[in-house]
Structures are given as structure tokens and as C-alpha cells.
Amino acid sequence: MLWGLIYALSQKALVNFSPVGVQVLSALLAAIFVVPLAFYDLKGVGEVLNASWVEYGLIVAIVALAVLANFLSFFSIKAIGATKMSILEMTYPFFVALFCFWFFRTSLSPMTWVGAVFIFLGTGIVLYFGK
């Protein structure tokens, strides 16, 4: 529900602003909103600060990918609209399963693959015919 509201408001904001501008302001505001959470979980913050270099690398990769994904979402919303972008984004469960398989060797059942086919078919149908 919140992502639907975020996408709709983003479409409105991106009429007048660039995806980069919205991304930069979003990041600055997110930093301000997140600081109080640090006081809520000081132990968790301490654990992260004492992480190994490998774990820091993982966190840096997560943050870099999140920034890129957020920027690409803003760019896509501006280019094709929030509705089409949200429909296109419905393919993400397939990619979660695929990356978990690649990185962690989790098993993917035949029904996962069938579901993935339906996800892509449904997304394609809606995007093609839902002009």
C-alpha cells in the first residue's frame, strides 16, 4: 500500500523535477528520518559498526544497489508512469528467487518456474494491451 502511494506521489513530483534531483533530496531526507531509529536500536548500530570488512562490503553493495534501484524507479516512473512501472516491477519475485539460487543455492521447484512464466506473461499482457 505504501509503495503505491510513493509511486503515485513520485509521478506527480517528477513532472517538475529530474529523477536525480528527487533521488538526492530523498536520500538527504531519509538520512534525517533514520537517525532517530539509531537511538531505538543502539545495540544493532554497534553490531554494524563492529562488522568485519567482508560484512562492510556487503552493506556497501546493498546500499549502492538500493540507490541504483531507487534512481531507476524514479527514471522509469518519469518515462512510462507509475502504473506501468509498478506492473513492470511485479517481476521482482522471480529475480529474488533467481539470485537466491545463484548466490545461496536455494532450490527452485518446478512450480516456481511455472509461476515465473505466469508473472512474465501477465506483465507482458498488461503492458502491451493496457495502453
N, C-alpha and C positions, 0 to 999 in steps of 0.2 A: 504494500500500500504506500509506504513512504517513497519507494523508488518511483512509483507512478507520479506522485506529487512532485518529486525532484525533477523528473524528466519534463513534465508539463511546465514547471516554472523555468527550467533551463531553456526550453524552446522560446519562451517569452523573453528572457534575458538576452538570449543570443541573437535576437532581432537587431539589437543596438550595439552589441559588444562582440568581440572576437573570442573564439574558444580559448586562446592563450590568456587574454585578459581575465576571463571568467575563471580559468584554472588557477591563475596566480592569486587572485583575490580569494578564491575558495580555499586555497592552501593556507593563506595567512589567517583567515578566519577560523579554519579548522584547528590550527595551532593554538589559537586563543581559547577555543571551546574545549580542547583536550587537556589543557593544563590543570583544570580543577580535578580531572579524573586521576591525575598522578597522586593527588593528596588522598584520594579514596583508596588507592592500592599502592602504597609506598613499598611494600614488600615486593610486589610484582615488578615495579620500576627498578628496584635494587637488583633483582634477579637478572633483568635485561642488561643493566649496567655492568654486571659481573660476568656476562656471557663470554664464551670463547670467540676467537677470531672467526672461526667457521660459522658460528651462530650469528655473529655480526654480519658476515657476508650474506647469510640467508635473509636477515632482516633488511639489509640494503637492497637485495634483489626484490623482495616483496614490495618495498616502498617504491622502487623505481618502476616496477611493473604496474603498481596501482596508479601512480601518476600518469604513466603512459595510457593505461586503460581509461582513466578518467578523461584525459585530454581527447582521446579518440572518440569517447562517448559524446563529449561536447561538440567535437567537429562533426560527427555523424548526425547529431540532433540538428545542428545548423544546416547541414546539407540535405537531409532527407526527412527531417521532422521527428518529433518524439515518438509518435505512434509507430512509424516504420522501424525506427531504431529499437524500440522495445521488443517488437516482434522479431527482428533480426537477432537480438540478444538472447532470445529464448533458446538458442542453440548452445548456450554455455554449459548446461549439464553434460552434454556429450563430451565437451573438451575437458571438463573436470574428470570424468571417467577415463578419458584417454591419457591425460597427463598423470593421473594416479597410477594407471597401468604402466606407463613408461618409467616413471620415477620410483615407484614403490612395488611394482609387480603385483598389484591387486588384480584379482581375477575378474574378468568381464564375462558375464553369462550371455548366452545367445539372445536372451530377451533384452539385454542391454543394447545389443547391436540392432535388434528389431526396433526398439524404442528410438534409437538414434536415427534410423531411417525415417520413422514417422515424424520425428522432430524436424528433420530437414525437408521432408515432403510438405509438411504443414506450413513451415516457414516460407518455403518457395511458393506455395499456392497463395497464401495470404499476400505476400509481397507482389506477386505477379498479377493476380486478379483483383487485389484490393486497392486499386488506384483511386 
